[in-house]
Amino acid sequence: MKINEAQHLVDNWIKEHGVRYFNELTNMALLMEEVGELARLIARKYGEQSYKKKDKKLSVSEEMADILFVLICLANQTGVDLTEAFKKTLEKKTKRDITRHKNNPKLHAAD
């Protein structure tokens, strides 16, 4: 699926099942909540924290998909074409970091 297709699917889902978009501030708060849920899960799965009973049923992929859904909602309601925005970000990072990471000895320490 392409990013613009995902934006279209989310927009249709909102219109069909969600009644309307939550306002931008609410969606921003929801995005932070979802990011927090992913952070908690990663801290338990890959970090040093132990699982709580309620966390064992969560999955990294589901939490990432929840984040993507809310991010797409924000993009749709603010008129952002995520495909174009992502292309511009890749171009910016490529131009800015063309040798930065290759010349970073910290990244080669594990080689």
Backbone as JSON, one array per atom type, in Angstrom:
{
  "sequence": "MKINEAQHLVDNWIKEHGVRYFNELTNMALLMEEVGELARLIARKYGEQSYKKKDKKLSVSEEMADILFVLICLANQTGVDLTEAFKKTLEKKTKRDITRHKNNPKLHAAD",
  "N": [[0.84, -1.18, 0.0], [0.53, 2.2, -0.78], [1.54, 5.36, 0.64], [-0.25, 7.5, 0.14], [-2.52, 6.06, -0.46], [-3.06, 4.89, 2.0], [-3.67, 7.21, 3.43], [-6.05, 7.91, 2.14], [-7.64, 5.65, 2.75], [-7.83, 5.86, 5.56], [-9.16, 8.3, 5.75], [-11.62, 7.62, 4.55], [-12.43, 5.66, 6.4], [-12.76, 7.17, 8.72], [-14.9, 8.83, 7.93], [-16.87, 6.9, 7.51], [-16.98, 5.29, 9.86], [-16.06, 6.71, 12.05], [-17.44, 9.05, 12.45], [-16.48, 11.83, 12.56], [-13.33, 13.57, 12.3], [-11.37, 13.74, 15.28], [-10.53, 16.82, 16.92], [-7.51, 18.65, 16.05], [-5.83, 19.08, 18.28], [-6.72, 17.16, 20.11], [-6.12, 14.84, 18.63], [-3.35, 15.11, 18.53], [-2.7, 14.75, 21.22], [-3.6, 12.11, 21.46], [-1.79, 10.87, 19.71], [0.61, 11.19, 21.13], [-0.01, 9.64, 23.34], [-0.19, 7.09, 22.16], [2.46, 6.8, 21.24], [3.72, 6.73, 23.7], [2.71, 4.29, 24.66], [3.97, 2.5, 22.9], [6.63, 3.04, 23.58], [6.7, 2.16, 26.25], [6.2, -0.58, 25.87], [8.45, -1.35, 24.3], [10.47, -0.8, 26.13], [10.0, -2.82, 27.92], [10.14, -5.15, 26.36], [12.64, -5.04, 24.97], [14.28, -3.67, 26.63], [15.26, -3.14, 30.06], [13.14, -3.24, 31.78], [10.59, -5.04, 33.52], [7.77, -7.0, 32.46], [4.38, -5.96, 32.9], [1.3, -7.46, 33.8], [-0.8, -6.54, 32.11], [0.61, -5.61, 29.92], [1.63, -7.75, 28.52], [-0.03, -8.7, 26.52], [0.18, -6.89, 24.48], [1.45, -5.8, 21.27], [4.35, -4.92, 19.39], [4.02, -4.32, 16.67], [1.27, -3.72, 16.49], [1.12, -1.47, 18.12], [2.76, 0.31, 16.7], [1.23, 0.52, 14.38], [-1.04, 1.76, 15.42], [0.04, 4.26, 16.03], [0.71, 5.13, 13.45], [-1.85, 5.3, 12.31], [-3.06, 7.44, 13.78], [-1.24, 9.48, 13.18], [-1.66, 9.68, 10.42], [-4.3, 10.56, 10.48], [-3.89, 13.15, 11.56], [-2.34, 14.24, 9.5], [-4.17, 14.17, 7.36], [-6.19, 15.91, 8.27], [-4.86, 18.3, 8.43], [-4.04, 18.84, 5.92], [-1.7, 17.71, 4.88], [0.3, 16.1, 2.58], [1.54, 13.13, 2.94], [3.2, 11.52, 1.39], [4.64, 13.29, -0.29], [5.78, 14.9, 1.71], [7.39, 13.03, 3.02], [9.16, 12.29, 0.98], [10.52, 14.74, 0.68], [11.74, 14.89, 3.18], [13.49, 12.7, 3.06], [15.17, 13.58, 1.0], [16.26, 15.87, 2.21], [17.59, 14.75, 4.45], [19.41, 13.1, 3.11], [20.99, 14.96, 1.72], [22.0, 16.47, 3.86], [23.21, 14.55, 5.52], [25.0, 13.06, 4.02], [27.64, 12.1, 4.29], [27.93, 12.04, 6.98], [27.05, 9.91, 8.78], [28.51, 7.76, 7.81], [31.04, 8.55, 8.46], [31.08, 8.47, 11.18], [32.61, 7.29, 13.92], [31.48, 6.0, 16.09], [29.39, 4.52, 15.1], [30.65, 2.53, 13.76], [31.92, 1.05, 15.61], [31.03, -1.46, 16.43], [31.68, -3.09, 14.36]],
  "CA": [[0.0, 0.0, 0.0], [1.24, 3.47, -0.83], [1.16, 6.27, 1.72], [-1.47, 8.25, -0.21], [-3.63, 5.11, -0.35], [-3.35, 4.8, 3.43], [-4.36, 8.45, 3.81], [-7.41, 7.8, 1.61], [-8.35, 4.63, 3.53], [-8.13, 6.41, 6.87], [-10.21, 9.31, 5.56], [-12.88, 6.89, 4.35], [-12.8, 5.0, 7.65], [-13.27, 8.23, 9.61], [-16.21, 9.25, 7.45], [-17.81, 5.79, 7.61], [-17.08, 4.72, 11.19], [-15.62, 7.6, 13.12], [-18.32, 10.23, 12.42], [-15.65, 12.95, 12.14], [-12.01, 13.59, 12.93], [-11.19, 14.51, 16.51], [-9.78, 18.02, 16.55], [-6.06, 18.45, 15.94], [-5.22, 19.0, 19.6], [-7.06, 15.84, 20.65], [-5.33, 13.85, 17.9], [-1.96, 15.23, 18.96], [-2.62, 14.08, 22.51], [-3.72, 10.67, 21.2], [-0.53, 10.43, 19.12], [1.59, 11.08, 22.21], [-0.42, 8.48, 24.13], [0.2, 5.89, 21.41], [3.92, 6.73, 21.28], [4.04, 6.29, 25.06], [2.42, 2.86, 24.75], [5.04, 1.81, 22.2], [7.85, 3.19, 24.38], [6.57, 1.27, 27.4], [6.34, -1.94, 25.4], [9.83, -1.57, 23.9], [11.27, -0.83, 27.36], [9.81, -4.12, 28.53], [10.55, -6.22, 25.46], [14.05, -4.94, 24.6], [15.03, -3.0, 27.7], [15.47, -3.8, 31.33], [11.94, -3.28, 32.6], [9.83, -6.29, 33.47], [6.4, -6.87, 31.97], [3.2, -5.97, 33.76], [0.33, -8.4, 33.21], [-1.56, -5.92, 31.02], [1.49, -5.34, 28.79], [2.02, -8.98, 27.82], [-0.88, -8.92, 25.34], [0.45, -5.86, 23.49], [2.47, -6.14, 20.27], [5.04, -3.77, 18.81], [3.41, -3.99, 15.37], [-0.02, -3.07, 16.72], [1.36, -0.13, 18.65], [3.24, 1.14, 15.59], [0.1, 0.78, 13.49], [-1.88, 2.77, 16.09], [0.73, 5.55, 15.84], [0.56, 5.49, 12.04], [-3.24, 5.7, 12.1], [-3.29, 8.79, 14.32], [-0.42, 10.4, 12.38], [-2.37, 9.88, 9.16], [-5.44, 11.44, 10.79], [-3.38, 14.52, 11.66], [-1.95, 14.68, 8.16], [-5.38, 14.42, 6.58], [-6.96, 17.08, 8.71], [-4.07, 19.52, 8.27], [-3.74, 18.99, 4.51], [-0.34, 17.27, 4.58], [0.49, 14.94, 1.71], [2.65, 12.44, 3.57], [4.13, 11.03, 0.37], [5.52, 14.41, -0.65], [6.53, 15.3, 2.9], [8.42, 12.02, 3.28], [10.18, 12.45, -0.07], [11.33, 15.92, 1.01], [12.56, 14.55, 4.34], [14.59, 11.85, 2.6], [16.1, 14.44, 0.26], [16.94, 16.73, 3.19], [18.51, 13.91, 5.22], [20.47, 12.65, 2.21], [21.88, 16.09, 1.47], [22.63, 16.88, 5.11], [23.93, 13.47, 6.18], [25.58, 12.21, 2.98], [28.83, 11.4, 4.83], [27.92, 12.16, 8.44], [26.95, 8.63, 9.46], [29.63, 6.92, 7.36], [32.26, 9.04, 9.14], [30.87, 8.43, 12.62], [33.29, 6.1, 14.45], [30.6, 5.31, 17.04], [28.56, 3.58, 14.36], [31.51, 1.46, 13.25], [32.55, 0.42, 16.75], [30.6, -2.86, 16.55], [32.13, -3.84, 13.17]],
  "C": [[0.88, 1.24, 0.0], [0.72, 4.39, 0.27], [-0.13, 7.02, 1.38], [-2.7, 7.35, -0.18], [-4.04, 4.94, 1.11], [-4.09, 6.05, 3.9], [-5.82, 8.41, 3.35], [-8.24, 6.79, 2.42], [-8.74, 5.15, 4.91], [-9.25, 7.45, 6.76], [-11.58, 8.65, 5.37], [-13.36, 6.23, 5.63], [-13.39, 6.02, 8.62], [-14.68, 8.62, 9.2], [-17.26, 8.17, 7.65], [-18.04, 5.33, 9.05], [-16.8, 5.7, 12.32], [-16.45, 8.87, 13.27], [-17.57, 11.45, 11.9], [-14.28, 12.8, 12.79], [-12.12, 14.26, 14.3], [-10.43, 15.77, 16.12], [-8.28, 17.76, 16.64], [-5.39, 18.31, 17.3], [-5.5, 17.64, 20.25], [-6.23, 14.76, 19.95], [-3.85, 13.93, 18.26], [-1.77, 14.54, 20.3], [-2.73, 12.56, 22.35], [-2.44, 10.1, 20.6], [0.53, 10.24, 20.21], [1.27, 9.88, 23.11], [0.03, 7.19, 23.46], [1.72, 5.71, 21.4], [4.38, 6.25, 22.66], [3.8, 4.8, 25.25], [3.51, 2.04, 24.06], [6.34, 1.88, 23.02], [7.82, 2.25, 25.58], [6.81, -0.18, 26.98], [7.79, -2.26, 25.0], [10.75, -1.62, 25.13], [11.17, -2.18, 28.04], [10.36, -5.25, 27.67], [12.06, -6.22, 25.19], [14.92, -4.32, 25.69], [15.05, -3.83, 28.97], [14.24, -3.85, 32.22], [11.25, -4.62, 32.45], [8.41, -5.99, 33.01], [5.42, -6.75, 33.13], [2.21, -6.9, 33.07], [-0.38, -7.8, 32.0], [-0.7, -5.68, 29.77], [1.8, -6.58, 27.96], [1.18, -9.22, 26.57], [-0.62, -7.91, 24.22], [1.51, -6.34, 22.5], [3.06, -4.85, 19.69], [4.37, -3.36, 17.5], [2.07, -3.28, 15.55], [0.16, -1.65, 17.23], [1.87, 0.81, 17.57], [2.11, 1.48, 14.63], [-0.85, 1.81, 14.11], [-1.28, 4.16, 15.91], [0.53, 6.03, 14.41], [-0.86, 5.98, 11.75], [-3.49, 7.13, 12.57], [-2.47, 9.82, 13.56], [-1.09, 10.7, 11.04], [-3.6, 10.75, 9.37], [-4.99, 12.89, 10.85], [-2.98, 15.07, 10.3], [-3.18, 15.04, 7.33], [-6.06, 15.71, 7.0], [-6.17, 18.38, 8.62], [-3.59, 19.71, 6.83], [-2.33, 18.59, 4.11], [-0.39, 16.03, 3.69], [1.73, 14.23, 2.23], [3.66, 11.88, 2.57], [5.13, 12.12, 0.01], [6.37, 14.84, 0.54], [7.67, 14.32, 3.18], [9.53, 12.08, 2.24], [11.1, 13.61, 0.26], [12.23, 15.64, 2.21], [13.73, 13.67, 3.93], [15.63, 12.66, 1.83], [16.92, 15.3, 1.22], [17.98, 15.92, 3.96], [19.68, 13.44, 4.35], [21.49, 13.76, 1.98], [22.67, 16.45, 2.73], [23.58, 15.81, 5.65], [24.68, 12.56, 5.21], [26.84, 11.47, 3.46], [28.83, 11.34, 6.35], [27.94, 10.8, 9.14], [28.09, 7.69, 9.07], [30.92, 7.3, 8.07], [32.14, 9.04, 10.66], [31.51, 7.17, 13.2], [32.42, 5.33, 15.44], [29.74, 4.27, 16.34], [29.36, 2.39, 13.84], [32.17, 0.66, 14.37], [32.22, -1.07, 16.86], [31.09, -3.72, 15.38], [33.23, -4.82, 13.48]]
}
